[in-house]
């Protein structure tokens, strides 16, 4: 088999975290939101506003020159949310490896897939106002927001959802009722710890303050 192409470093105009650099992959004269340098890879793709429970038909995000500018990506489709997710995915994976010695959710280096522009199934039907970790096939999905949220792509929202995978493999908090509440609370704690590490300029004790449409934050861990 041919070796994979060498990684490239893209310049991102993210939605919530300003200018950032992140690893991308180059092939066929384009650059993709894919990173093969971390474990078995981390991949960010487009769910195209379809149900995230079914990931068939996802498409890649690609750029011609690896300079993912606001002029191109801060568009009506809110594609710059994908830049936040891909950058945060790398930072969060690095956090768990460097701070806790953990390579991915299973600590064996499994590939991590994240899907942007997703519809999430809730008790009230499909919605863009949510983000989720899917434990059966182990991937992440992020909605664009509707009436409550902007695109759910901030560092703390991403870290919270990623942490559900850590909880799934380590805590056993994967049921309903009070067990689910423990899972949510632990994911908030992880989100605060991670945001404090990778984005210390942000308000680590507030969850979702950057993505709210009407409220100041989703949860304040200090109150």
C-alpha positions in Angstrom: 0.0 0.0 0.0 1.1 3.5 -0.7 2.2 5.5 2.4 -0.3 8.3 3.4 0.6 11.8 2.3 2.5 14.0 4.7 0.4 16.1 7.1 -0.1 19.8 6.3 -0.7 22.7 8.7 -3.8 24.7 7.9 -4.6 28.2 9.0 -8.1 28.4 10.3 -10.4 31.4 10.9 -12.5 29.6 13.5 -16.0 30.8 14.6 -15.3 31.0 18.4 -11.6 30.8 18.9 -10.1 33.2 16.4 -7.1 32.3 14.2 -5.7 28.9 14.8 -3.5 26.3 13.2 -4.5 22.7 12.8 -3.3 19.6 11.0 -5.0 18.8 7.6 -4.3 16.2 4.9 -3.4 17.0 1.3 -4.4 14.9 -1.7 -5.6 15.6 -5.2 -4.5 19.3 -4.9 -6.9 19.9 -2.0 -6.7 20.0 1.7 -9.1 18.1 4.0 -10.1 18.3 7.7 -8.3 15.0 8.4 -5.4 14.3 10.7 -3.6 11.0 10.4 -0.8 12.0 12.9 -2.8 11.3 16.0 -3.4 7.7 16.8 -5.5 6.1 14.1 -6.8 9.5 12.8 -9.2 12.2 13.6 -11.7 13.1 10.9 -14.2 16.0 10.6 -16.9 15.7 8.0 -20.2 17.2 6.9 -23.5 15.4 7.8 -25.3 17.8 5.4 -28.2 18.6 7.8 -29.3 15.0 8.0 -30.0 12.6 10.9 -26.7 12.0 12.7 -27.8 8.5 13.7 -27.1 7.5 10.1 -23.7 8.6 8.8 -23.9 7.2 5.3 -23.5 10.0 2.7 -21.3 12.2 4.8 -19.0 14.4 2.8 -15.5 15.9 3.4 -14.7 19.6 4.0 -12.0 20.7 1.5 -10.1 23.8 0.8 -7.9 24.7 -2.2 -4.9 26.3 -0.4 -5.1 25.3 3.3 -5.9 28.9 4.3 -9.4 28.4 5.6 -10.4 32.1 5.7 -13.5 33.8 7.1 -14.4 35.1 3.7 -14.8 31.5 2.5 -16.0 29.6 5.6 -18.0 32.2 7.6 -20.9 31.6 5.2 -24.6 31.1 5.2 -24.0 27.4 5.8 -22.0 28.2 8.9 -19.2 26.0 7.7 -16.6 27.7 9.9 -18.1 25.6 12.8 -16.2 22.7 11.2 -12.9 24.6 11.7 -13.7 24.9 15.4 -14.5 21.2 15.7 -11.4 20.0 13.8 -9.1 22.3 15.8 -10.7 21.4 19.1 -10.6 17.7 18.3 -6.8 17.9 18.0 -6.4 20.0 21.1 -8.6 17.7 23.2 -6.9 14.5 22.0 -3.5 16.1 22.9 -4.9 17.0 26.3 -5.9 13.5 27.2 -2.6 12.1 25.8 -0.3 14.6 27.5 -2.1 15.0 30.8 -3.6 11.6 31.3 -1.6 9.3 28.9 -4.8 8.3 27.1 -4.8 7.7 23.3 -8.4 8.2 22.3 -11.6 7.0 24.0 -10.4 3.4 24.3 -6.8 4.5 25.0 -5.8 2.2 22.2 -5.7 4.9 19.6 -9.1 4.4 18.0 -10.0 6.7 15.1 -12.3 9.7 16.1 -15.0 10.9 13.8 -16.8 14.1 14.2 -19.8 15.2 12.0 -20.8 18.9 11.6 -24.2 20.2 10.3 -26.0 17.3 12.0 -29.6 16.8 13.1 -29.9 15.1 16.5 -32.9 13.0 17.5 -34.5 14.1 20.8 -37.8 13.4 22.5 -39.2 16.2 20.4 -37.9 15.0 17.1 -34.9 15.9 15.0 -33.2 19.2 15.9 -30.2 21.3 15.1 -30.2 22.6 18.7 -28.1 19.8 20.1 -24.8 17.9 20.0 -24.2 14.3 20.9 -21.8 11.4 21.4 -23.1 8.2 19.8 -21.9 5.3 22.0 -22.7 2.4 19.7 -20.6 3.4 16.8 -18.6 5.9 18.8 -18.6 9.3 17.0 -19.6 12.9 17.7 -22.2 15.0 16.0 -22.8 18.8 16.2 -25.9 20.8 15.2 -26.0 24.3 13.7 -28.4 25.6 16.3 -32.0 26.8 15.9 -33.9 28.7 18.6 -31.7 28.1 21.6 -28.1 27.8 20.3 -25.8 29.1 17.7 -23.7 26.4 16.0 -22.6 24.1 18.9 -18.9 24.1 18.1 -17.3 26.0 21.0 -14.3 24.3 22.9 -16.4 23.6 26.0 -19.3 22.1 24.1 -16.9 19.9 22.1 -15.0 18.9 25.2 -18.2 18.0 27.0 -19.3 15.7 24.2 -15.9 14.1 23.7 -15.8 13.4 27.5 -18.9 11.2 27.1 -16.7 8.8 25.2 -14.2 8.9 28.0 -16.9 8.2 30.5 -18.3 5.4 28.4 -15.0 3.6 28.5 -14.0 4.3 32.1 -16.9 5.1 34.5 -19.8 2.9 33.5 -22.1 6.0 33.6 -23.9 5.0 30.4 -27.5 4.4 31.6 -30.6 6.5 32.3 -31.9 8.4 35.3 -29.4 9.3 38.0 -26.6 7.5 36.1 -27.1 9.7 33.1 -27.0 12.8 35.5 -23.6 11.6 36.8 -22.4 11.2 33.2 -23.5 14.8 32.3 -22.0 16.2 35.4 -18.7 14.5 34.9 -18.6 15.7 31.3 -19.1 19.2 32.5 -16.1 18.8 34.8 -14.0 17.5 32.0 -15.1 20.4 29.8 -14.0 22.9 32.5 -10.7 21.2 32.9 -10.0 21.0 29.2 -11.1 24.5 28.4 -8.9 25.8 31.2 -5.9 23.9 29.7 -6.4 24.6 25.9 -8.2 27.9 26.0 -7.4 29.6 29.4 -8.6 33.0 28.2 -12.2 31.6 28.2 -14.7 31.3 31.1 -14.0 27.7 32.1 -16.7 27.5 34.7 -19.5 28.5 32.3 -20.7 25.9 29.8 -21.9 27.0 26.4 -21.6 30.8 27.0 -20.4 31.3 23.4 -23.2 29.4 21.7 -26.3 30.7 23.5 -28.8 32.8 21.6 -30.8 34.2 24.6 -29.2 33.1 27.9 -25.7 34.0 29.3 -24.7 30.3 29.4 -26.1 26.8 29.5 -24.8 26.0 32.9 -22.6 27.9 35.4 -20.6 25.4 37.5 -20.0 28.0 40.2 -23.6 28.5 41.1 
